[in-house]
Every structure is written in C-alpha cells, then in structure tokens.
Amino acid sequence: FAAESYEFSVYKTKVQASLKIGLKRAAVNACFVTSLLATGFISCLAVLYYGGTLVITGSMSVGQLIAFIIYLLGIAESAGVLAGLIASVQDAIGATIKIFEIIDR
C-alpha cells in the first residue's frame, strides 16, 4: 500500500503518451482527408473544364457532360466511403491486437 504517488505518476505518463499518439493520429488523418478531398475536387474541376471546352466546340452535348459528372461524383463518393472503411478496419485490427495482448497477460 502507500504507492499512490508512484501509481499516479505511472498513470500520468501513460496517459500523456496516449495523448501524444492520439494527436499524431489526428494530424495524419486530417492531412489524409484534406489531400483526398482536394484531389477529388481538383479532378472534378479538371473534368468540368475539359468537358466545358468539348461542349463549346460541339464535340459533346450538355446532357452527356452532366451525366458524366454525375457518374464521376458517384465513383468519387464510393472511393471516399472505401477509404473510410479501410481506416475503420485498421482501427478494429489495432484494437483486436491490443485486446489479445491484454488477454495473454
């Protein structure tokens, strides 16, 4: 008994380490999501610009351009959902590994 100060310092150290890891993870996730969204928007703008030039020259109708953009947005949304799913699976794998480490003690 009487080891409260020691246990508190160990707990405080572990919590601070966990906080640092969490902050790093949040920063990486923010950069990943930002770059993913920026790439998607830039791609959509490039398609819209090129499609607009095709419509102006008469090579494509406005309806075809709108249909293509709707298909493009559907594919982009699916890719975004897939990226989120992969991140969730990785979180689940990490949690499972941690649970098995605790069980094996």
Secondary structure, DSSP 8 states (H G I E B T S, - for coil): ---HHHHHHHHHHHHHHHHHHHHHHHHHHHHHHHHHHHHHHHHHHHHHHHHHHHHHHTSS-HHHHHHHHHHHHHHHHHHHHHHHHHHHHHHHHHHHHHHHHHHH-
